[in-house]
Amino acid sequence: LQNISLASIEAWIEETNNIEPSSKYPILEPFGYNATVRRVSGRRFLDGLMFGLFVQGASQESSTIRLHAGVKQIAGLNHLQQVLLTLGLDIDNNNDDDDDDDDM
């Protein structure tokens, strides 16, 4: 029997500048979740993680998932997407360079 618990998870965009104090814009309000996992059949390491498990979960006390999608939140997520895509392109380009070296 295994217990999995997320006490609280949340996300926000923080806007800062040198003149005014920083502002926080919520994206995901705090929520929690508990789950109990019990193996009902199969072998733990040989049959895989998703085979023979019974998972029973529930949100914590009056916990709801609430998303905010205002102008600031969307702009912040778009910026994060651009950063992640740029990092992904850099990683792909480095892998392509490594593949070229193998051809020699």
N, CA, C and O atoms as a printed pandas DataFrame, in Angstrom:
     atom_number atom_name residue_name chain_id  residue_number  x_coord  y_coord  z_coord
0              1         N          LEU        A               1    0.850   -1.175    0.000
1              2        CA          LEU        A               1    0.000    0.000    0.000
2              3         C          LEU        A               1    0.899    1.242    0.000
3              4         O          LEU        A               1    1.808    1.357    0.822
4              5         N          GLN        A               2    0.642    2.147   -0.908
5              6        CA          GLN        A               2    1.410    3.385   -0.991
6              7         C          GLN        A               2    0.450    4.563   -0.937
7              8         O          GLN        A               2   -0.633    4.518   -1.521
8              9         N          ASN        A               3    0.846    5.610   -0.241
9             10        CA          ASN        A               3    0.055    6.833   -0.179
10            11         C          ASN        A               3    0.795    7.949   -0.892
11            12         O          ASN        A               3    1.993    8.147   -0.687
12            13         N          ILE        A               4    0.076    8.668   -1.726
13            14        CA          ILE        A               4    0.639    9.811   -2.441
14            15         C          ILE        A               4   -0.169   11.033   -2.020
15            16         O          ILE        A               4   -1.399   11.011   -2.049
16            17         N          SER        A               5    0.519   12.085   -1.632
17            18        CA          SER        A               5   -0.183   13.272   -1.159
18            19         C          SER        A               5    0.470   14.530   -1.702
19            20         O          SER        A               5    1.676   14.723   -1.553
20            21         N          LEU        A               6   -0.317   15.379   -2.326
21            22        CA          LEU        A               6    0.101   16.721   -2.711
22            23         C          LEU        A               6   -0.596   17.662   -1.741
23            24         O          LEU        A               6   -1.800   17.892   -1.863
24            25         N          ALA        A               7    0.123   18.195   -0.804
25            26        CA          ALA        A               7   -0.499   19.062    0.195
26            27         C          ALA        A               7   -0.991   20.353   -0.433
27            28         O          ALA        A               7   -2.104   20.801   -0.156
28            29         N          SER        A               8   -0.159   20.952   -1.283
29            30        CA          SER        A               8   -0.565   22.200   -1.925
30            31         C          SER        A               8    0.322   22.447   -3.136
31            32         O          SER        A               8    1.548   22.355   -3.062
32            33         N          ILE        A               9   -0.321   22.761   -4.243
33            34        CA          ILE        A               9    0.414   23.135   -5.438
34            35         C          ILE        A               9   -0.263   24.370   -6.020
35            36         O          ILE        A               9   -1.491   24.456   -6.056
36            37         N          GLU        A              10    0.548   25.327   -6.476
37            38        CA          GLU        A              10    0.017   26.557   -7.054
38            39         C          GLU        A              10    1.020   27.112   -8.060
39            40         O          GLU        A              10    2.186   26.716   -8.074
40            41         N          ALA        A              11    0.553   28.032   -8.902
41            42        CA          ALA        A              11    1.428   28.660   -9.897
42            43         C          ALA        A              11    0.988   30.110  -10.085
43            44         O          ALA        A              11   -0.196   30.433   -9.991
44            45         N          TRP        A              12    1.973   30.980  -10.353
45            46        CA          TRP        A              12    1.673   32.381  -10.587
46            47         C          TRP        A              12    2.736   33.003  -11.470
47            48         O          TRP        A              12    3.832   32.464  -11.625
48            49         N          ILE        A              13    2.395   34.146  -12.045
49            50        CA          ILE        A              13    3.327   34.979  -12.807
50            51         C          ILE        A              13    3.696   36.138  -11.896
51            52         O          ILE        A              13    2.821   36.763  -11.298
52            53         N          GLU        A              14    4.977   36.425  -11.789
53            54        CA          GLU        A              14    5.424   37.548  -10.965
54            55         C          GLU        A              14    6.047   38.599  -11.873
55            56         O          GLU        A              14    7.000   38.327  -12.604
56            57         N          GLU        A              15    5.494   39.798  -11.813
57            58        CA          GLU        A              15    5.978   40.914  -12.626
58            59         C          GLU        A              15    6.795   41.845  -11.738
59            60         O          GLU        A              15    6.318   42.297  -10.698
60            61         N          THR        A              16    8.026   42.128  -12.152
61            62        CA          THR        A              16    8.889   43.002  -11.358
62            63         C          THR        A              16    9.461   44.109  -12.233
63            64         O          THR        A              16    9.657   43.944  -13.437
64            65         N          ASN        A              17    9.718   45.228  -11.595
65            66        CA          ASN        A              17   10.481   46.308  -12.226
66            67         C          ASN        A              17   11.229   47.043  -11.125
67            68         O          ASN        A              17   11.021   46.751   -9.948
68            69         N          ASN        A              18   12.078   47.973  -11.470
69            70        CA          ASN        A              18   12.919   48.634  -10.474
70            71         C          ASN        A              18   12.198   49.751   -9.736
71            72         O          ASN        A              18   12.709   50.244   -8.730
72            73         N          ILE        A              19   11.039   50.160  -10.200
73            74        CA          ILE        A              19   10.357   51.305   -9.604
74            75         C          ILE        A              19    9.310   50.888   -8.574
75            76         O          ILE        A              19    9.283   51.428   -7.468
76            77         N          GLU        A              20    8.451   49.935   -8.925
77            78        CA          GLU        A              20    7.348   49.522   -8.052
78            79         C          GLU        A              20    7.626   48.141   -7.462
79            80         O          GLU        A              20    8.426   47.377   -8.002
80            81         N          PRO        A              21    6.955   47.827   -6.345
81            82        CA          PRO        A              21    7.090   46.464   -5.807
82            83         C          PRO        A              21    6.531   45.440   -6.804
83            84         O          PRO        A              21    5.697   45.776   -7.645
84            85         N          SER        A              22    6.989   44.209   -6.702
85            86        CA          SER        A              22    6.546   43.178   -7.648
86            87         C          SER        A              22    5.068   42.859   -7.456
87            88         O          SER        A              22    4.522   43.001   -6.361
88            89         N          SER        A              23    4.436   42.428   -8.539
89            90        CA          SER        A              23    3.027   42.033   -8.523
90            91         C          SER        A              23    2.937   40.557   -8.865
91            92         O          SER        A              23    3.654   40.074   -9.741
92            93         N          LYS        A              24    2.046   39.829   -8.167
93            94        CA          LYS        A              24    1.820   38.414   -8.434
94            95         C          LYS        A              24    0.443   38.248   -9.065
95            96         O          LYS        A              24   -0.555   38.766   -8.563
96            97         N          TYR        A              25    0.408   37.508  -10.189
97            98        CA          TYR        A              25   -0.842   37.213  -10.872
98            99         C          TYR        A              25   -1.040   35.698  -10.845
99           100         O          TYR        A              25   -0.262   34.966  -11.456
100          101         N          PRO        A              26   -2.070   35.218  -10.144
101          102        CA          PRO        A              26   -2.241   33.769  -10.017
102          103         C          PRO        A              26   -2.612   33.124  -11.347
103          104         O          PRO        A              26   -3.382   33.678  -12.132
104          105         N          ILE        A              27   -2.051   31.946  -11.581
105          106        CA          ILE        A              27   -2.444   31.120  -12.718
106          107         C          ILE        A              27   -3.267   29.942  -12.201
107          108         O          ILE        A              27   -4.341   29.637  -12.719
108          109         N          LEU        A              28   -2.742   29.295  -11.181
109          110        CA          LEU        A              28   -3.390   28.139  -10.590
110          111         C          LEU        A              28   -3.458   28.365   -9.086
111          112         O          LEU        A              28   -2.429   28.477   -8.420
112          113         N          GLU        A              29   -4.687   28.433   -8.553
113          114        CA          GLU        A              29   -4.833   28.625   -7.111
114          115         C          GLU        A              29   -4.460   27.340   -6.384
115          116         O          GLU        A              29   -4.580   26.249   -6.941
116          117         N          PRO        A              30   -4.004   27.472   -5.126
117          118        CA          PRO        A              30   -3.549   26.281   -4.392
118          119         C          PRO        A              30   -4.646   25.219   -4.291
119          120         O          PRO        A              30   -5.810   25.525   -4.035
120          121         N          PHE        A              31   -4.243   23.971   -4.499
121          122        CA          PHE        A              31   -5.149   22.843   -4.302
122          123         C          PHE        A              31   -4.341   21.655   -3.819
123          124         O          PHE        A              31   -3.119   21.623   -3.961
124          125         N          GLY        A              32   -5.026   20.683   -3.249
125          126        CA          GLY        A              32   -4.351   19.492   -2.748
126          127         C          GLY        A              32   -5.075   18.232   -3.195
127          128         O          GLY        A              32   -6.237   18.278   -3.597
128          129         N          TYR        A              33   -4.368   17.098   -3.118
129          130        CA          TYR        A              33   -4.927   15.825   -3.574
130          131         C          TYR        A              33   -4.245   14.689   -2.826
131          132         O          TYR        A              33   -3.042   14.741   -2.572
132          133         N          ASN        A              34   -5.008   13.670   -2.477
133          134        CA          ASN        A              34   -4.476   12.465   -1.832
134          135         C          ASN        A              34   -4.862   11.258   -2.664
135          136         O          ASN        A              34   -5.955   11.219   -3.230
136          137         N          ALA        A              35   -3.987   10.280   -2.744
137          138        CA          ALA        A              35   -4.297    9.034   -3.442
138          139         C          ALA        A              35   -3.674    7.861   -2.704
139          140         O          ALA        A              35   -2.596    7.975   -2.120
140          141         N          THR        A              36   -4.365    6.740   -2.740
141          142        CA          THR        A              36   -3.859    5.493   -2.189
142          143         C          THR        A              36   -3.701    4.523   -3.347
143          144         O          THR        A              36   -4.615    4.357   -4.154
144          145         N          VAL        A              37   -2.542    3.884   -3.427
145          146        CA          VAL        A              37   -2.247    2.941   -4.505
146          147         C          VAL        A              37   -2.025    1.574   -3.873
147          148         O          VAL        A              37   -1.218    1.420   -2.956
148          149         N          ARG        A              38   -2.767    0.568   -4.389
149          150        CA          ARG        A              38   -2.620   -0.790   -3.870
150          151         C          ARG        A              38   -2.396   -1.733   -5.051
151          152         O          ARG        A              38   -3.127   -1.677   -6.040
152          153         N          ARG        A              39   -1.391   -2.597   -4.951
153          154        CA          ARG        A              39   -1.147   -3.588   -5.997
154          155         C          ARG        A              39   -2.093   -4.761   -5.760
155          156         O          ARG        A              39   -2.085   -5.371   -4.690
156          157         N          VAL        A              40   -2.912   -5.072   -6.775
157          158        CA          VAL        A              40   -3.879   -6.162   -6.652
158          159         C          VAL        A              40   -3.447   -7.396   -7.447
159          160         O          VAL        A              40   -3.955   -8.493   -7.213
160          161         N          SER        A              41   -2.513   -7.224   -8.383
161          162        CA          SER        A              41   -1.986   -8.368   -9.121
162          163         C          SER        A              41   -0.662   -7.973   -9.756
163          164         O          SER        A              41   -0.308   -6.797   -9.822
164          165         N          GLY        A              42    0.051   -8.979  -10.216
165          166        CA          GLY        A              42    1.300   -8.712  -10.908
166          167         C          GLY        A              42    2.476   -8.587   -9.964
167          168         O          GLY        A              42    2.337   -8.596   -8.741
168          169         N          ARG        A              43    3.647   -8.470  -10.584
169          170        CA          ARG        A              43    4.896   -8.371   -9.834
170          171         C          ARG        A              43    5.396   -6.935   -9.912
171          172         O          ARG        A              43    5.355   -6.317  -10.976
172          173         N          ARG        A              44    5.853   -6.420   -8.822
173          174        CA          ARG        A              44    6.174   -4.996   -8.681
174          175         C          ARG        A              44    7.156   -4.499   -9.739
175          176         O          ARG        A              44    6.873   -3.502  -10.402
176          177         N          PHE        A              45    8.268   -5.141   -9.914
177          178        CA          PHE        A              45    9.308   -4.643  -10.808
178          179         C          PHE        A              45    9.274   -5.293  -12.189
179          180         O          PHE        A              45    9.814   -4.733  -13.143
180          181         N          LEU        A              46    8.656   -6.453  -12.311
181          182        CA          LEU        A              46    8.704   -7.177  -13.572
182          183         C          LEU        A              46    7.524   -6.875  -14.497
183          184         O          LEU        A              46    7.676   -6.923  -15.717
184          185         N          ASP        A              47    6.363   -6.569  -13.944
185          186        CA          ASP        A              47    5.165   -6.383  -14.772
186          187         C          ASP        A              47    4.869   -4.930  -15.115
187          188         O          ASP        A              47    3.887   -4.653  -15.803
188          189         N          GLY        A              48    5.680   -4.012  -14.661
189          190        CA          GLY        A              48    5.500   -2.611  -15.027
190          191         C          GLY        A              48    4.719   -1.823  -14.000
191          192         O          GLY        A              48    4.042   -2.372  -13.130
192          193         N          LEU        A              49    4.838   -0.529  -14.132
193          194        CA          LEU        A              49    4.247    0.397  -13.177
194          195         C          LEU        A              49    2.730    0.480  -13.301
195          196         O          LEU        A              49    2.048    0.681  -12.296
196          197         N          MET        A              50    2.184    0.331  -14.507
197          198        CA          MET        A              50    0.764    0.568  -14.728
198          199         C          MET        A              50   -0.065   -0.714  -14.754
199          200         O          MET        A              50   -1.222   -0.676  -15.175
200          201         N          PHE        A              51    0.479   -1.830  -14.326
201          202        CA          PHE        A              51   -0.231   -3.100  -14.381
202          203         C          PHE        A              51   -0.585   -3.564  -12.977
203          204         O          PHE        A              51    0.277   -3.594  -12.098
204          205         N          GLY        A              52   -1.831   -3.922  -12.760
205          206        CA          GLY        A              52   -2.246   -4.523  -11.501
206          207         C          GLY        A              52   -2.342   -3.573  -10.334
207          208         O          GLY        A              52   -2.174   -3.991   -9.188
208          209         N          LEU        A              53   -2.612   -2.289  -10.592
209          210        CA          LEU        A              53   -2.717   -1.311   -9.515
210          211         C          LEU        A              53   -4.157   -0.828   -9.364
211          212         O          LEU        A              53   -4.868   -0.640  -10.352
212          213         N          PHE        A              54   -4.574   -0.631   -8.124
213          214        CA          PHE        A              54   -5.862   -0.024   -7.824
214          215         C          PHE        A              54   -5.561    1.337   -7.185
215          216         O          PHE        A              54   -4.942    1.403   -6.123
216          217         N          VAL        A              55   -5.996    2.407   -7.829
217          218        CA          VAL        A              55   -5.724    3.764   -7.351
218          219         C          VAL        A              55   -7.042    4.392   -6.931
219          220         O          VAL        A              55   -8.007    4.422   -7.694
220          221         N          GLN        A              56   -7.062    4.889   -5.711
221          222        CA          GLN        A              56   -8.249    5.567   -5.197
222          223         C          GLN        A              56   -7.812    6.919   -4.667
223          224         O          GLN        A              56   -6.948    6.991   -3.794
224          225         N          GLY        A              57   -8.397    7.994   -5.183
225          226        CA          GLY        A              57   -7.956    9.327   -4.788
226          227         C          GLY        A              57   -9.107   10.261   -4.500
227          228         O          GLY        A              57  -10.254   10.002   -4.862
228          229         N          ALA        A              58   -8.774   11.353   -3.839
229          230        CA          ALA        A              58   -9.766   12.377   -3.518
230          231         C          ALA        A              58   -9.050   13.701   -3.293
231          232         O          ALA        A              58   -7.915   13.737   -2.817
232          233         N          SER        A              59   -9.722   14.774   -3.639
233          234        CA          SER        A              59   -9.144   16.091   -3.373
234          235         C          SER        A              59   -9.200   16.364   -1.877
235          236         O          SER        A              59  -10.049   15.829   -1.164
236          237         N          GLN        A              60   -8.287   17.200   -1.419
237          238        CA          GLN        A              60   -8.263   17.542    0.002
238          239         C          GLN        A              60   -9.380   18.528    0.309
239          240         O          GLN        A              60   -9.932   19.158   -0.593
240          241         N          GLU        A              61   -9.702   18.653    1.566
241          242        CA          GLU        A              61  -10.767   19.494    2.101
242          243         C          GLU        A              61  -11.135   20.675    1.198
243          244         O          GLU        A              61  -10.336   21.590    1.000
244          245         N          SER        A              62  -12.311   20.641    0.676
245          246        CA          SER        A              62  -12.884   21.713   -0.151
246          247         C          SER        A              62  -11.872   22.297   -1.148
247          248         O          SER        A              62  -11.832   23.506   -1.375
248          249         N          SER        A              63  -11.076   21.432   -1.723
249          250        CA          SER        A              63  -10.049   21.863   -2.664
250          251         C          SER        A              63  -10.609   21.789   -4.081
251          252         O          SER        A              63  -11.112   20.747   -4.501
252          253         N          THR        A              64  -10.520   22.889   -4.809
253          254        CA          THR        A              64  -10.941   22.909   -6.203
254          255         C          THR        A              64   -9.785   23.401   -7.052
255          256         O          THR        A              64   -8.927   24.145   -6.579
256          257         N          ILE        A              65   -9.768   22.984   -8.301
257          258        CA          ILE        A              65   -8.743   23.465   -9.224
258          259         C          ILE        A              65   -9.318   24.678   -9.932
259          260         O          ILE        A              65  -10.309   24.579  -10.656
260          261         N          ARG        A              66   -8.693   25.811   -9.716
261          262        CA          ARG        A              66   -9.168   27.063  -10.297
262          263         C          ARG        A              66   -8.033   27.699  -11.094
263          264         O          ARG        A              66   -6.977   28.018  -10.548
264          265         N          LEU        A              67   -8.267   27.876  -12.392
265          266        CA          LEU        A              67   -7.287   28.488  -13.280
266          267         C          LEU        A              67   -7.675   29.931  -13.560
267          268         O          LEU        A              67   -8.857   30.260  -13.651
268          269         N          HIS        A              68   -6.663   30.795  -13.698
269          270        CA          HIS        A              68   -6.870   32.189  -14.077
270          271         C          HIS        A              68   -6.240   32.400  -15.445
271          272         O          HIS        A              68   -5.102   31.991  -15.674
272          273         N          ALA        A              69   -6.962   33.026  -16.345
273          274        CA          ALA        A              69   -6.450   33.233  -17.705
274          275         C          ALA        A              69   -6.682   34.674  -18.134
275          276         O          ALA        A              69   -7.354   34.930  -19.133
276          277         N          GLY        A              70   -6.126   35.611  -17.381
277          278        CA          GLY        A              70   -6.215   37.019  -17.733
278          279         C          GLY        A              70   -5.099   37.415  -18.685
279          280         O          GLY        A              70   -4.291   36.581  -19.093
280          281         N          VAL        A              71   -5.061   38.682  -19.031
281          282        CA          VAL        A              71   -4.069   39.197  -19.977
282          283         C          VAL        A              71   -2.651   38.956  -19.464
283          284         O          VAL        A              71   -1.797   38.491  -20.217
284          285         N          LYS        A              72   -2.390   39.264  -18.198
285          286        CA          LYS        A              72   -1.035   39.083  -17.633
286          287         C          LYS        A              72   -0.634   37.615  -17.593
287          288         O          LYS        A              72    0.509   37.272  -17.895
288          289         N          GLN        A              73   -1.576   36.744  -17.221
289          290        CA          GLN        A              73   -1.262   35.319  -17.144
290          291         C          GLN        A              73   -0.932   34.747  -18.523
291          292         O          GLN        A              73    0.041   34.009  -18.675
292          293         N          ILE        A              74   -1.732   35.084  -19.514
293          294        CA          ILE        A              74   -1.499   34.569  -20.866
294          295         C          ILE        A              74   -0.184   35.107  -21.431
295          296         O          ILE        A              74    0.566   34.369  -22.068
296          297         N          ALA        A              75    0.093   36.387  -21.198
297          298        CA          ALA        A              75    1.357   36.967  -21.668
298          299         C          ALA        A              75    2.548   36.268  -21.015
299          300         O          ALA        A              75    3.540   35.979  -21.684
300          301         N          GLY        A              76    2.456   35.999  -19.726
301          302        CA          GLY        A              76    3.537   35.298  -19.026
302          303         C          GLY        A              76    3.724   33.881  -19.532
303          304         O          GLY        A              76    4.859   33.434  -19.697
304          305         N          LEU        A              77    2.634   33.161  -19.784
305          306        CA          LEU        A              77    2.732   31.799  -20.307
306          307         C          LEU        A              77    3.291   31.793  -21.735
307          308         O          LEU        A              77    4.046   30.891  -22.098
308          309         N          ASN        A              78    2.929   32.782  -22.538
309          310        CA          ASN        A              78    3.489   32.892  -23.889
310          311         C          ASN        A              78    4.999   33.117  -23.837
311          312         O          ASN        A              78    5.749   32.542  -24.624
312          313         N          HIS        A              79    5.433   33.959  -22.901
313          314        CA          HIS        A              79    6.872   34.202  -22.739
314          315         C          HIS        A              79    7.589   32.918  -22.307
315          316         O          HIS        A              79    8.661   32.597  -22.820
316          317         N          LEU        A              80    6.996   32.193  -21.368
317          318        CA          LEU        A              80    7.580   30.923  -20.923
318          319         C          LEU        A              80    7.659   29.935  -22.086
319          320         O          LEU        A              80    8.653   29.223  -22.232
320          321         N          GLN        A              81    6.614   29.892  -22.913
321          322        CA          GLN        A              81    6.621   29.010  -24.072
322          323         C          GLN        A              81    7.770   29.354  -25.017
323          324         O          GLN        A              81    8.452   28.455  -25.510
324          325         N          GLN        A              82    7.988   30.629  -25.273
325          326        CA          GLN        A              82    9.071   31.049  -26.151
326          327         C          GLN        A              82   10.428   30.634  -25.596
327          328         O          GLN        A              82   11.291   30.170  -26.340
328          329         N          VAL        A              83   10.616   30.801  -24.297
329          330        CA          VAL        A              83   11.881   30.411  -23.665
330          331         C          VAL        A              83   12.097   28.907  -23.801
331          332         O          VAL        A              83   13.187   28.466  -24.163
332          333         N          LEU        A              84   11.053   28.114  -23.509
333          334        CA          LEU        A              84   11.183   26.662  -23.583
334          335         C          LEU        A              84   11.408   26.187  -25.010
335          336         O          LEU        A              84   12.195   25.269  -25.240
336          337         N          LEU        A              85   10.724   26.804  -25.972
337          338        CA          LEU        A              85   10.936   26.426  -27.368
338          339         C          LEU        A              85   12.356   26.755  -27.807
339          340         O          LEU        A              85   12.968   25.980  -28.541
340          341         N          THR        A              86   12.885   27.885  -27.371
341          342        CA          THR        A              86   14.260   28.257  -27.704
342          343         C          THR        A              86   15.239   27.245  -27.115
343          344         O          THR        A              86   16.190   26.837  -27.782
344          345         N          LEU        A              87   15.011   26.842  -25.875
345          346        CA          LEU        A              87   15.878   25.834  -25.257
346          347         C          LEU        A              87   15.791   24.514  -26.006
347          348         O          LEU        A              87   16.803   23.846  -26.217
348          349         N          GLY        A              88   14.580   24.138  -26.408
349          350        CA          GLY        A              88   14.398   22.903  -27.162
350          351         C          GLY        A              88   15.134   22.936  -28.484
351          352         O          GLY        A              88   15.738   21.941  -28.887
352          353         N          LEU        A              89   15.090   24.082  -29.170
353          354        CA          LEU        A              89   15.808   24.200  -30.442
354          355         C          LEU        A              89   17.307   24.100  -30.233
355          356         O          LEU        A              89   18.000   23.471  -31.034
356          357         N          ASP        A              90   17.823   24.712  -29.164
357          358        CA          ASP        A              90   19.254   24.619  -28.866
358          359         C          ASP        A              90   19.661   23.173  -28.610
359          360         O          ASP        A              90   20.708   22.730  -29.082
360          361         N          ILE        A              91   18.844   22.438  -27.871
361          362        CA          ILE        A              91   19.154   21.038  -27.576
362          363         C          ILE        A              91   19.121   20.218  -28.857
363          364         O          ILE        A              91   20.008   19.397  -29.090
364          365         N          ASP        A              92   18.091   20.436  -29.704
365          366        CA          ASP        A              92   18.006   19.710  -30.972
366          367         C          ASP        A              92   19.196   20.009  -31.862
367          368         O          ASP        A              92   19.740   19.099  -32.487
368          369         N          ASN        A              93   19.614   21.273  -31.933
369          370        CA          ASN        A              93   20.760   21.639  -32.768
370          371         C          ASN        A              93   22.036   20.994  -32.262
371          372         O          ASN        A              93   22.862   20.548  -33.059
372          373         N          ASN        A              94   22.209   20.937  -30.949
373          374        CA          ASN        A              94   23.395   20.283  -30.384
374          375         C          ASN        A              94   23.390   18.793  -30.682
375          376         O          ASN        A              94   24.439   18.215  -30.965
376          377         N          ASN        A              95   22.216   18.164  -30.620
377          378        CA          ASN        A              95   22.126   16.730  -30.935
378          379         C          ASN        A              95   22.426   16.484  -32.401
379          380         O          ASN        A              95   23.062   15.486  -32.739
380          381         N          ASP        A              96   21.980   17.379  -33.284
381          382        CA          ASP        A              96   22.277   17.236  -34.714
382          383         C          ASP        A              96   23.768   17.341  -34.965
383          384         O          ASP        A              96   24.314   16.608  -35.790
384          385         N          ASP        A              97   24.437   18.254  -34.255
385          386        CA          ASP        A              97   25.883   18.388  -34.396
386          387         C          ASP        A              97   26.602   17.118  -33.956
387          388         O          ASP        A              97   27.573   16.698  -34.585
388          389         N          ASP        A              98   26.122   16.513  -32.880
389          390        CA          ASP        A              98   26.729   15.270  -32.401
390          391         C          ASP        A              98   26.526   14.143  -33.401
391          392         O          ASP        A              98   27.417   13.314  -33.587
392          393         N          ASP        A              99   25.351   14.100  -34.055
393          394        CA          ASP        A              99   25.081   13.071  -35.055
394          395         C          ASP        A              99   26.003   13.219  -36.256
395          396         O          ASP        A              99   26.436   12.223  -36.835
396          397         N          ASP        A             100   26.309   14.469  -36.637
397          398        CA          ASP        A             100   27.204   14.720  -37.772
398          399         C          ASP        A             100   28.601   14.178  -37.487
399          400         O          ASP        A             100   29.272   13.669  -38.385
400          401         N          ASP        A             101   29.036   14.289  -36.229
401          402        CA          ASP        A             101   30.369   13.796  -35.860
402          403         C          ASP        A             101   30.457   12.279  -36.006
403          404         O          ASP        A             101   31.527   11.750  -36.307
404          405         N          ASP        A             102   29.339   11.569  -35.794
405          406        CA          ASP        A             102   29.332   10.104  -35.885
406          407         C          ASP        A             102   29.504    9.638  -37.318
407          408         O          ASP        A             102   29.956    8.516  -37.548
408          409         N          ASP        A             103   29.152   10.480  -38.297
409          410        CA          ASP        A             103   29.218   10.071  -39.691
410          411         C          ASP        A             103   30.646   10.027  -40.212
411          412         O          ASP        A             103   30.887    9.429  -41.260
412          413         N          MET        A             104   31.583   10.627  -39.530
413          414        CA          MET        A             104   32.970   10.689  -40.015
414          415         C          MET        A             104   33.690    9.405  -39.807
415          416         O          MET        A             104   34.864    9.291  -40.159
